[in-house]
Amino acid sequence: MRSVKAFQLVLATSMLAAPGVAQAGEGAFGWLSGDWYLTVGATGLIAPDFEGAKSYMLGAQPIISLGKAGPQARFTSRNDNISLALIDDGGVRAGLTGKILFSRDSGDADELKGLDPVRWGGEAGGFFEFYPLDWLRARAELRHGIRAHNGFVADIAADAFYDVTPEVRISGGPRVSFASSDYFDAYYGVNAEEAVASGLSEYHPGGGVKSAGLGGAVTWKVTEPMTASLFGEYSRLMGPAADSSLVKERGDRNQFTIGVSTTYRFDFSM
């Protein structure tokens, strides 16, 4: 309940602050006027059965991004979570972000038998991104768990990008994630009862670095509003995640993901 109230406070603050960037006389919702875009799509990927697993599965994820159209083309990544940009001038973009979290239980993998299930839920918070160079974007997200966990998660990424042709772009860069103890406890902790039921060693994590890695993609502009991409990522679990008995005794610190995605952008005015 506290996480929901926190998200409502962030949303209310952003809605009240947004009109300040509009010109005087536009009214309380003047910031809504102008050109907007909505990008929707889907990703098909081969990824670990669960974070920290050593076995892999075929899965899918949605792609959603909403914001005001900026004065120049922007870079986007499949790692960007659902976003609503409240500030966007082409060089700097900031706003609200959210992530859908699916449930996790013993039916997903044998390695999870005896562990308490993690409920489905989400994460809500804010993001900030900017372009220190014309060919480099840096982005940070800070999110708080809703229902699935009560912790905080922070993701930081930098992507260099280069247009090989007007239709083909290559990109890639480093990623690092941090999380609080409440997040790690939900996904990596093993209490006394779970230790007896699962056979894993008891483990009570703290907070810290979750993972670090690299990602890259080749993106093809099929048409002006439609894109398709091929991507690959590697991350190495660190800190409380790597020290978990679930990872040490049944999983793998090295996590690989490969897949394809497609998006379609709708432009509209308000």
Phi, psi and chi 1 to 4 in degrees:
 res  aa     phi    psi   chi1   chi2   chi3   chi4
   1 MET       -  -38.9 -177.3   62.8   69.0      -
   2 ARG   -63.7  -36.5  -73.7 -176.8  -58.2  172.4
   3 SER   -67.0  -38.0   56.7      -      -      -
   4 VAL   -64.6  -43.8  174.6      -      -      -
   5 LYS   -63.1  -38.1  -70.0 -179.2  178.1  177.8
   6 ALA   -62.7  -42.7      -      -      -      -
   7 PHE   -65.4  -40.6  174.4   60.9      -      -
   8 GLN   -61.7  -38.0  -69.0  173.8  -23.8      -
   9 LEU   -65.1  -43.9  178.3   59.7      -      -
  10 VAL   -61.6  -45.1  171.2      -      -      -
  11 LEU   -62.5  -45.8  178.2   59.8      -      -
  12 ALA   -63.3  -42.5      -      -      -      -
  13 THR   -62.3  -42.6  -58.3      -      -      -
  14 SER   -65.7  -40.7  -60.5      -      -      -
  15 MET   -65.5  -37.1  -66.8  -72.8  -77.6      -
  16 LEU   -74.6  -33.7  -68.8  172.4      -      -
  17 ALA   -78.0  -30.2      -      -      -      -
  18 ALA   -58.1  -41.0      -      -      -      -
  19 PRO   -61.0  -19.8  -26.2   36.4      -      -
  20 GLY   -64.2  -24.8      -      -      -      -
  21 VAL   -86.3  -10.7  -58.5      -      -      -
  22 ALA   -82.3  162.8      -      -      -      -
  23 GLN   -75.6  152.4  -65.5 -179.3   -3.3      -
  24 ALA   -60.1  142.6      -      -      -      -
  25 GLY    93.0   -4.6      -      -      -      -
  26 GLU   -82.7  -12.6  -70.9 -175.5  -24.4      -
  27 GLY    90.6  175.3      -      -      -      -
  28 ALA   -62.3  -29.0      -      -      -      -
  29 PHE  -114.2   27.1  -66.3   96.3      -      -
  30 GLY   -62.3  -27.1      -      -      -      -
  31 TRP   -66.3  -16.0   67.8  -79.4      -      -
  32 LEU   -74.5  -25.0  -74.6  172.5      -      -
  33 SER   -71.1  147.4   63.8      -      -      -
  34 GLY   125.2 -170.4      -      -      -      -
  35 ASP   -89.6  132.3  -63.3  -34.9      -      -
  36 TRP  -125.0  165.3  -72.4   71.8      -      -
  37 TYR  -137.7  150.4   69.8   88.5      -      -
  38 LEU  -130.5  119.5  171.1   65.2      -      -
  39 THR  -109.0  124.9  -59.8      -      -      -
  40 VAL  -128.1  152.1  -63.9      -      -      -
  41 GLY  -177.5 -170.3      -      -      -      -
  42 ALA  -147.0  153.5      -      -      -      -
  43 THR  -124.3  132.1  -64.6      -      -      -
  44 GLY  -109.5  130.1      -      -      -      -
  45 LEU  -147.7  158.8   68.6  167.8      -      -
  46 ILE  -107.7  118.6  -61.9  174.4      -      -
  47 ALA  -145.0  166.6      -      -      -      -
  48 PRO   -56.6  149.7  -26.2   35.7      -      -
  49 ASP   -55.7  -35.9  -77.8  -20.0      -      -
  50 PHE  -154.1  163.2   58.6   89.5      -      -
  51 GLU   -62.2  116.6 -167.0  175.5   73.7      -
  52 GLY   103.7   -3.9      -      -      -      -
  53 ALA   -78.2  160.6      -      -      -      -
  54 LYS  -105.1   -8.3   61.1 -178.7  177.5 -178.6
  55 SER  -102.7  158.4   53.4      -      -      -
  56 TYR  -123.4  159.2  -74.8   73.1      -      -
  57 MET  -143.0  165.1   66.9  171.9 -177.8      -
  58 LEU   -95.7  127.5  178.3   64.5      -      -
  59 GLY  -140.5 -178.0      -      -      -      -
  60 ALA  -143.1  151.4      -      -      -      -
  61 GLN  -141.4  146.7  -64.2  176.1  -12.4      -
  62 PRO   -83.0  157.1   32.0  -35.9      -      -
  63 ILE  -126.4  122.6  -60.3  173.7      -      -
  64 ILE  -141.2  130.8  -56.1  173.7      -      -
  65 SER  -147.1  132.2 -177.6      -      -      -
  66 LEU  -131.7  135.6  173.7   67.9      -      -
  67 GLY  -176.0  175.0      -      -      -      -
  68 LYS   -79.4  139.7  -88.1 -164.0  167.1 -176.9
  69 ALA   -67.7  130.7      -      -      -      -
  70 GLY   -90.0  176.7      -      -      -      -
  71 PRO   -76.6   -7.6   27.5  -35.4      -      -
  72 GLN  -149.0  161.3   56.9 -179.6  -74.2      -
  73 ALA   -62.3  142.7      -      -      -      -
  74 ARG  -115.9  161.2   60.9  179.1   57.1   78.2
  75 PHE   -93.6  138.2  172.1   82.8      -      -
  76 THR  -129.7  155.0   58.6      -      -      -
  77 SER  -131.0  152.0  166.8      -      -      -
  78 ARG   -64.2  -18.6   63.4  162.2  -67.4  -87.8
  79 ASN   -76.2  -16.4  -61.4   96.4      -      -
  80 ASP   -67.7  126.1  -59.3  -12.8      -      -
  81 ASN   -80.8  173.5  -73.9  -60.8      -      -
  82 ILE   -50.6  125.2  -59.7  169.6      -      -
  83 SER  -131.0  144.5  -57.4      -      -      -
  84 LEU  -127.2  106.8  170.7   59.3      -      -
  85 ALA   -80.1  124.2      -      -      -      -
  86 LEU  -100.6  -21.5  -59.7  176.6      -      -
  87 ILE  -128.1  128.2  -60.9  170.9      -      -
  88 ASP  -158.5  104.4 -170.3  -14.9      -      -
  89 ASP  -117.7   17.5   68.1   -2.0      -      -
  90 GLY    95.3  -44.5      -      -      -      -
  91 GLY   -97.5  -25.5      -      -      -      -
  92 VAL  -132.3  136.8  174.0      -      -      -
  93 ARG  -140.0  134.4 -172.7  167.2  176.0 -105.9
  94 ALA  -152.7  155.5      -      -      -      -
  95 GLY   167.9 -149.6      -      -      -      -
  96 LEU   -97.3  149.3  -55.1  178.0      -      -
  97 THR  -142.0  154.3 -173.3      -      -      -
  98 GLY  -149.7  159.5      -      -      -      -
  99 LYS  -141.0  135.8 -178.0  177.3 -177.2  178.4
 100 ILE   -87.4  132.0  -60.4  171.3      -      -
 101 LEU  -115.8  124.9  -61.5  176.4      -      -
 102 PHE   -87.1  157.4  -62.4  100.5      -      -
 103 SER   -67.5  159.1   61.1      -      -      -
 104 ARG  -138.4  125.2 -167.8 -163.7   75.2  175.9
 105 ASP  -148.5 -176.8   56.4   37.4      -      -
 106 SER   -64.6  -17.8   57.6      -      -      -
 107 GLY   -73.7  -14.9      -      -      -      -
 108 ASP   -82.2  -29.4  -63.6  -37.3      -      -
 109 ALA  -164.6  145.8      -      -      -      -
 110 ASP   -61.8  -29.6  -68.8  -21.0      -      -
 111 GLU   -63.6  -19.0  -65.3   88.3  -17.9      -
 112 LEU   -94.0   -0.7  -61.0  173.1      -      -
 113 LYS   -63.3  132.8  -71.8 -177.5  177.1  178.7
 114 GLY    93.7  -11.2      -      -      -      -
 115 LEU   -95.2  147.4  -61.9  179.4      -      -
 116 ASP   -63.6  141.6  -67.2  -21.0      -      -
 117 PRO   -69.2  152.2   24.8  -34.1      -      -
 118 VAL  -101.7  123.4  178.6      -      -      -
 119 ARG   -71.6  156.3  -59.5 -179.1  -60.4  173.6
 120 TRP   -68.5  156.1   67.2  -91.7      -      -
 121 GLY   179.9 -139.3      -      -      -      -
 122 GLY  -167.4 -176.8      -      -      -      -
 123 GLU  -136.2  139.1  -67.0  170.0  -10.6      -
 124 ALA  -133.6  143.2      -      -      -      -
 125 GLY  -179.7 -142.2      -      -      -      -
 126 GLY  -133.8  163.8      -      -      -      -
 127 PHE  -136.3  158.0   77.4   91.7      -      -
 128 PHE  -145.1  132.0  175.7   80.6      -      -
 129 GLU  -141.2  150.7   63.2 -178.6   43.9      -
 130 PHE  -152.9  169.1   69.0  101.2      -      -
 131 TYR  -118.0   95.8  -65.4   79.7      -      -
 132 PRO   -67.0  -25.5   22.8  -32.6      -      -
 133 LEU  -136.3  162.1  -61.5  168.8      -      -
 134 ASP   -62.0  -25.1  -70.5  -19.8      -      -
 135 TRP  -111.6   16.9   46.8  -93.4      -      -
 136 LEU  -138.8  127.5 -179.9   66.4      -      -
 137 ARG  -118.0  135.3 -172.6 -160.9   71.4  165.0
 138 ALA  -114.8  137.5      -      -      -      -
 139 ARG  -140.2  141.7  176.7  177.7  169.8  112.2
 140 ALA  -132.7  141.0      -      -      -      -
 141 GLU  -128.3  139.6  -66.1 -173.5   10.0      -
 142 LEU  -127.2  120.1  177.2   62.1      -      -
 143 ARG  -131.1  149.4  -53.2  179.8  -56.2  -86.4
 144 HIS  -113.4  138.4 -171.3  -83.9      -      -
 145 GLY   -69.8  146.2      -      -      -      -
 146 ILE  -126.9  115.9  -59.9  173.8      -      -
 147 ARG    75.2  -53.2 -164.5  172.1 -170.9  -90.2
 148 ALA   -67.4  -39.4      -      -      -      -
 149 HIS  -155.6  166.9   67.5   85.9      -      -
 150 ASN  -113.3   20.1  -66.8  -46.1      -      -
 151 GLY  -101.1 -177.3      -      -      -      -
 152 PHE  -109.2  147.1  -76.0   92.5      -      -
 153 VAL  -132.2  134.2  178.6      -      -      -
 154 ALA  -124.6  127.8      -      -      -      -
 155 ASP  -117.7  133.2  -65.4  -30.2      -      -
 156 ILE  -128.1  132.8  -58.7  173.3      -      -
 157 ALA  -144.7  150.8      -      -      -      -
 158 ALA  -131.7  133.1      -      -      -      -
 159 ASP  -129.6  122.6  -73.3  -85.5      -      -
 160 ALA   -90.0  141.6      -      -      -      -
 161 PHE  -138.0  148.7   50.8   93.3      -      -
 162 TYR  -144.9  131.5  175.4   73.4      -      -
 163 ASP   -89.3  105.7  -66.9  -30.1      -      -
 164 VAL   -65.8  -43.0 -179.4      -      -      -
 165 THR  -136.8  171.8   71.2      -      -      -
 166 PRO   -59.1  -20.6  -27.9   36.7      -      -
 167 GLU  -104.2  -16.8  -68.7   78.2   28.3      -
 168 VAL  -120.3  127.3  178.4      -      -      -
 169 ARG  -126.2  137.4  168.6  177.1  -74.2  179.0
 170 ILE  -111.1  146.0   57.2  174.7      -      -
 171 SER  -152.8  161.5   60.5      -      -      -
 172 GLY   173.9  164.6      -      -      -      -
 173 GLY   170.0 -176.8      -      -      -      -
 174 PRO   -83.2  155.9   31.8  -36.0      -      -
 175 ARG  -136.6  146.6  -69.8   91.2  168.4   83.4
 176 VAL  -146.0  142.1   60.9      -      -      -
 177 SER  -128.5  146.5  -67.4      -      -      -
 178 PHE  -127.4  156.2  -55.1   83.8      -      -
 179 ALA  -153.1  158.1      -      -      -      -
 180 SER   -88.5  171.3   66.1      -      -      -
 181 SER   -62.9  -33.8   58.0      -      -      -
 182 ASP   -63.8  -37.8  -73.5  -26.9      -      -
 183 TYR   -64.9  -50.3  171.1   88.3      -      -
 184 PHE   -62.4  -35.8  -75.4  118.9      -      -
 185 ASP   -63.3  -39.1 -175.0   59.4      -      -
 186 ALA   -67.6  -40.6      -      -      -      -
 187 TYR  -102.5  -21.3  -71.6   93.5      -      -
 188 TYR  -128.0  -11.5  -68.2   96.0      -      -
 189 GLY   -75.0  151.5      -      -      -      -
 190 VAL  -135.9  105.7 -178.9      -      -      -
 191 ASN   -81.6 -178.6   60.3   35.3      -      -
 192 ALA   -61.4  -43.4      -      -      -      -
 193 GLU   -65.7  -41.6  -67.8   77.8    9.0      -
 194 GLU   -66.1  -35.7  -69.2  175.0  -53.4      -
 195 ALA   -62.3  -42.0      -      -      -      -
 196 VAL   -66.4  -44.3  173.1      -      -      -
 197 ALA   -72.8  -32.3      -      -      -      -
 198 SER   -99.3  -24.8   66.1      -      -      -
 199 GLY    87.4    0.3      -      -      -      -
 200 LEU   -82.8  157.7  -68.5  169.0      -      -
 201 SER   -71.7  143.9  -58.6      -      -      -
 202 GLU   -63.8  140.4 -170.1  171.9  -13.1      -
 203 TYR  -150.4  127.4  177.9   64.2      -      -
 204 HIS  -123.0  100.2  -60.6  -79.6      -      -
 205 PRO   -80.6  158.7   31.3  -36.0      -      -
 206 GLY  -103.9 -159.7      -      -      -      -
 207 GLY  -103.6  168.0      -      -      -      -
 208 GLY   153.7 -158.9      -      -      -      -
 209 VAL   -67.7  135.1 -179.0      -      -      -
 210 LYS   -97.2  -44.8 -178.2  164.7   76.1   78.1
 211 SER  -163.3  161.9   64.9      -      -      -
 212 ALA  -144.1  146.3      -      -      -      -
 213 GLY  -174.5 -162.8      -      -      -      -
 214 LEU  -136.0  150.8  -65.5  168.6      -      -
 215 GLY  -144.5  153.6      -      -      -      -
 216 GLY  -152.8  161.4      -      -      -      -
 217 ALA  -154.0  154.2      -      -      -      -
 218 VAL  -117.2  120.9  179.2      -      -      -
 219 THR  -116.3  133.4  -57.3      -      -      -
 220 TRP  -115.5  125.5  173.2   39.7      -      -
 221 LYS   -83.5   99.1 -176.3 -174.1  -68.7 -174.9
 222 VAL   -66.4  -49.7 -178.3      -      -      -
 223 THR  -137.1 -179.0   62.8      -      -      -
 224 GLU   -57.9  -44.0 -176.6   59.8   33.0      -
 225 PRO   -94.4   -6.7   32.6  -34.0      -      -
 226 MET  -116.3  134.6 -176.0  178.3 -177.9      -
 227 THR  -131.1  157.2   64.2      -      -      -
 228 ALA  -137.0  149.0      -      -      -      -
 229 SER  -147.3  155.5   65.6      -      -      -
 230 LEU  -118.9  130.1  171.0   67.0      -      -
 231 PHE  -138.5  160.7   61.8   86.9      -      -
 232 GLY  -146.9  145.9      -      -      -      -
 233 GLU  -143.1  147.9  -58.9 -133.7   -5.9      -
 234 TYR  -132.3  133.1  164.0   74.0      -      -
 235 SER  -136.3  147.3   65.0      -      -      -
 236 ARG  -117.0  120.4 -176.9  169.3  175.1   81.7
 237 LEU   -65.1  141.4  -63.2  179.8      -      -
 238 MET  -135.5  175.3  -55.3  175.8   70.5      -
 239 GLY    53.3 -135.4      -      -      -      -
 240 PRO   -60.2  -30.1  -26.3   36.8      -      -
 241 ALA   -68.6  -46.7      -      -      -      -
 242 ALA   -67.4  -29.4      -      -      -      -
 243 ASP   -83.4   -7.3  -66.6  -24.4      -      -
 244 SER   -64.0  141.2  170.7      -      -      -
 245 SER   -64.9  -27.1   54.6      -      -      -
 246 LEU   -62.0  -40.8  176.3   60.7      -      -
 247 VAL   -79.7  -45.2  175.5      -      -      -
 248 LYS   -65.1  -39.4  -78.0 -173.9  172.2 -177.7
 249 GLU   -97.6  -22.6  -61.6  171.7   17.9      -
 250 ARG  -136.2   -6.1  -64.7 -177.5 -177.8  173.1
 251 GLY  -120.6 -152.9      -      -      -      -
 252 ASP  -149.8  133.1 -168.3  -17.1      -      -
 253 ARG   -69.6  -26.5  -68.2 -177.5   63.0 -178.4
 254 ASN   -89.2  121.9  -60.1  -58.2      -      -
 255 GLN  -122.4  126.5  -54.8  -80.6  -78.0      -
 256 PHE  -118.0  145.1  -62.9   90.1      -      -
 257 THR  -141.5  132.3  -57.8      -      -      -
 258 ILE  -134.0  151.6   58.7  172.2      -      -
 259 GLY  -179.6 -176.5      -      -      -      -
 260 VAL  -130.8  153.8  -65.6      -      -      -
 261 SER  -146.5  159.3   66.2      -      -      -
 262 THR  -142.2  143.7 -177.6      -      -      -
 263 THR  -135.9  157.4   63.6      -      -      -
 264 TYR  -135.8  132.7 -165.4   91.9      -      -
 265 ARG  -107.5  128.0  172.5  172.3  170.2  150.1
 266 PHE  -106.3  126.0  -61.9   90.4      -      -
 267 ASP  -104.2  135.7  -64.4  -49.2      -      -
 268 PHE  -152.4  165.1   59.6   96.6      -      -
 269 SER  -121.0  151.2  -61.9      -      -      -
 270 MET  -130.4      -  -63.8 -176.6   66.5      -
